[in-house]
Amino acid sequence: MSTVSKIEWTEQTWNPTTGCTKVSPGCKHCYAETMAKRLQAMGVRGYENGFKLSLLPERLNEPLRRRKPTIYFVNSMSDLFHEEIPFAFLDQVFDVIHRTPQHTYQILTKRAKRMSRYFENTKRFVPTNAWLGVSVEDRKYGLSRIDELRKVDASVRFLSIEPLLEDLGWLDLTDIHWAIVGGESGPRARSMKPEWAEAIKAQCIEQEVAFFFKQWGGWGADGKRRAKKANGRKLSGRTWDEMPCLL
């Protein structure tokens, strides 16, 4: 089922699979896991297994039925490159993407090695309307994903640096087109220091990468815990809503 998204940088979500397993610290307070369990309790189709990985081939054709150009976030409730998703199923997903050039598809993964391995097959290619991204929450797990992403020939390569859990230091943003930065939300959110986000912004400007600041999350820019998600998306006194420029 494709649904209108509240995520600031996309329009709709498309989930041909649901469910996942944790692989790194960014997964600790996974919003999708909480939402999947809630949807399971409500009896929503596709979540009968809660957050256990489920393939939903009946959802594959959803974008084919929509003519209006739409930006889709693919698998907001899963990870398209999960180890238990067969490459044959991924072939079907990318076939739909190829057959719907009016749409733009944003695909984000924490399993960057499997993504690059999938595209090692010379018969496979990334459709021009598919943007590929990796999560970069810290140095230990996140930075190596950037190198794997660079191996894949995509029209847009992007980084989701959310939740930002520490200072990432120097970033090699060669062949990266877009960076999204944000703090963690939820009652157990870990804090994000303003200087961490500022450092990434400065490097994006220096290396000519589009910069998008999504949210402060559960902590404000003043470093104080909020009972609710911190209002405002300003960094350095302004809102950063840059998107990648497509030639």
C-alpha positions in Angstrom: 0.0 0.0 0.0 1.4 3.4 -1.0 0.6 6.2 1.4 1.2 10.0 1.6 4.3 10.6 3.6 5.0 13.0 6.4 8.7 12.8 5.7 9.8 16.3 4.6 12.0 15.1 1.7 9.5 12.8 -0.1 5.8 12.6 -1.2 4.6 9.0 -0.8 5.9 5.7 0.5 5.9 2.4 -1.4 6.5 -0.7 0.6 6.8 -3.9 -1.5 8.3 -5.5 1.6 7.8 -4.8 5.3 9.8 -5.8 8.4 13.5 -5.8 9.1 16.3 -6.7 11.5 18.7 -4.5 13.4 22.2 -4.2 12.0 23.8 -1.1 13.7 23.3 1.6 16.4 21.0 3.7 14.1 18.4 0.8 14.3 18.2 0.9 18.2 15.0 2.9 18.3 13.6 2.1 14.9 10.4 4.0 14.2 9.3 1.4 11.6 9.4 -1.4 14.2 7.1 0.6 16.5 4.8 1.5 13.7 4.6 -2.1 12.3 3.6 -3.5 15.7 0.9 -0.8 16.0 -0.4 -1.6 12.5 -0.4 -5.3 13.3 -2.6 -4.6 16.4 -4.9 -2.6 14.1 -5.2 -5.6 11.7 -3.7 -3.7 8.7 -2.9 -5.9 5.7 0.8 -6.4 5.2 1.6 -6.4 8.9 0.2 -9.7 10.0 3.8 -10.7 10.9 4.5 -7.5 12.8 8.1 -6.5 12.1 9.2 -9.8 10.7 10.4 -9.5 7.1 7.5 -10.1 4.7 7.5 -10.0 0.9 4.3 -8.4 -0.6 4.3 -9.1 -4.3 0.7 -7.8 -4.5 2.1 -4.3 -3.9 4.5 -4.4 -6.8 2.2 -2.8 -9.3 1.0 0.1 -7.2 3.2 2.8 -8.9 2.0 1.5 -12.3 -1.5 2.6 -11.5 -0.5 6.2 -10.7 0.1 8.5 -13.7 0.8 11.7 -11.7 4.6 12.1 -11.3 5.4 11.2 -7.7 8.4 11.0 -5.5 8.3 7.6 -3.7 10.4 6.6 -0.7 10.8 2.9 -1.3 10.5 0.6 1.8 10.1 3.1 4.5 9.0 0.1 6.6 11.8 -2.2 5.6 15.2 -2.3 3.9 15.1 -3.2 0.2 18.5 -4.8 0.3 17.8 -7.0 3.4 19.7 -10.3 3.1 16.4 -12.4 3.0 15.0 -10.5 0.0 15.9 -12.6 -3.0 17.6 -10.8 -5.9 14.8 -12.1 -8.1 12.3 -10.1 -6.1 14.6 -7.0 -6.4 14.6 -7.5 -10.1 10.8 -7.2 -10.1 11.0 -4.0 -8.0 13.5 -2.4 -10.3 11.5 -3.5 -13.3 8.5 -1.5 -12.0 10.8 1.5 -11.4 12.1 1.3 -15.0 8.5 1.1 -16.4 7.4 4.2 -14.5 9.8 7.0 -15.6 7.3 9.6 -14.5 8.1 8.8 -10.9 11.2 9.3 -8.8 12.2 6.6 -6.3 14.3 7.2 -3.3 15.9 4.0 -1.9 17.7 4.1 1.4 19.6 1.1 2.9 21.9 0.2 5.8 23.0 -2.8 3.8 25.3 -1.0 1.4 27.5 -4.1 0.6 24.5 -6.1 -0.6 23.3 -3.2 -2.7 26.7 -2.9 -4.5 26.8 -6.7 -4.9 23.4 -6.7 -6.5 24.5 -4.2 -9.1 27.8 -6.1 -9.8 25.8 -8.1 -12.3 26.4 -6.4 -15.6 22.8 -7.1 -16.7 21.5 -4.9 -13.9 21.6 -1.2 -13.9 20.1 1.6 -11.8 17.2 3.3 -13.6 17.8 7.0 -14.0 14.7 7.8 -11.9 16.0 5.8 -8.9 18.1 7.6 -6.2 20.2 5.4 -4.1 21.2 6.3 -0.5 22.8 4.9 2.6 22.3 5.6 6.3 25.3 7.2 8.1 24.7 7.4 11.8 28.2 7.1 13.1 31.8 6.5 12.1 32.1 2.7 12.8 29.1 1.6 10.7 28.2 4.6 8.6 31.3 5.8 6.9 32.1 2.5 5.1 28.6 2.6 3.5 29.6 5.7 1.6 32.4 3.9 -0.2 30.0 1.1 -1.1 27.5 3.6 -2.4 30.1 5.1 -4.6 30.6 1.8 -6.4 27.1 1.9 -7.8 26.4 4.1 -10.9 23.3 6.0 -9.9 22.0 9.4 -11.2 21.7 10.5 -7.5 23.6 9.1 -4.6 22.5 10.4 -1.2 23.3 10.1 2.5 20.7 10.0 5.3 22.7 11.1 8.3 19.9 10.5 10.8 19.9 9.9 13.6 23.3 11.6 13.8 24.9 10.0 16.9 28.4 11.5 16.9 30.8 13.8 15.2 31.6 12.2 11.9 34.8 14.0 11.3 36.0 14.6 7.7 33.8 13.2 5.0 34.8 12.3 1.5 31.7 13.4 -0.4 33.1 12.7 -3.9 30.2 11.6 -6.2 27.6 12.2 -3.5 24.8 14.5 -4.5 22.7 15.0 -1.4 23.0 14.8 2.4 20.1 14.8 4.8 20.9 15.4 8.5 18.6 15.0 11.5 18.4 14.1 15.1 16.6 11.2 16.6 12.9 11.4 17.6 10.9 9.4 20.2 10.8 9.1 23.9 14.2 7.5 24.1 15.9 9.8 21.6 19.7 10.2 21.8 20.9 13.8 21.6 22.5 15.4 18.5 25.0 18.3 19.2 24.6 21.3 16.9 28.3 21.4 16.1 28.0 17.9 14.5 25.4 19.0 12.1 27.2 22.3 11.5 30.3 20.4 10.5 28.5 18.4 7.9 26.7 21.4 6.5 30.1 23.2 6.1 31.6 20.2 4.3 28.6 19.9 2.0 29.0 23.6 1.1 32.7 23.2 0.5 32.2 20.0 -1.6 29.1 21.3 -3.5 26.7 18.7 -2.1 23.0 19.7 -1.6 22.3 19.9 2.2 18.9 19.2 3.8 18.4 19.6 7.5 15.4 17.6 8.5 14.9 18.0 12.2 16.3 18.4 15.7 14.4 15.4 16.9 13.8 14.9 20.6 16.4 17.4 21.7 16.5 21.1 20.8 19.4 23.1 19.5 20.0 24.3 23.0 20.8 20.7 24.1 17.7 20.4 26.3 15.3 17.4 26.2 11.9 18.1 24.8 8.7 16.4 25.9 7.6 16.4 22.3 9.6 16.6 19.0 11.5 19.9 18.9 9.8 22.5 16.8 11.6 24.1 14.0 14.1 22.9 11.5 16.5 25.8 11.5 20.3 25.4 11.5 22.6 28.4 11.6 19.5 30.6 11.7 17.8 29.3 8.5 16.0 26.4 7.0 18.0 24.1 4.7 15.8 22.4 2.1 18.3 21.9 -0.7 17.6 19.1 -3.2 20.0 17.5 -5.7 20.3 19.2 -9.0 19.6 16.9 -11.9 21.2 17.7 -15.3 
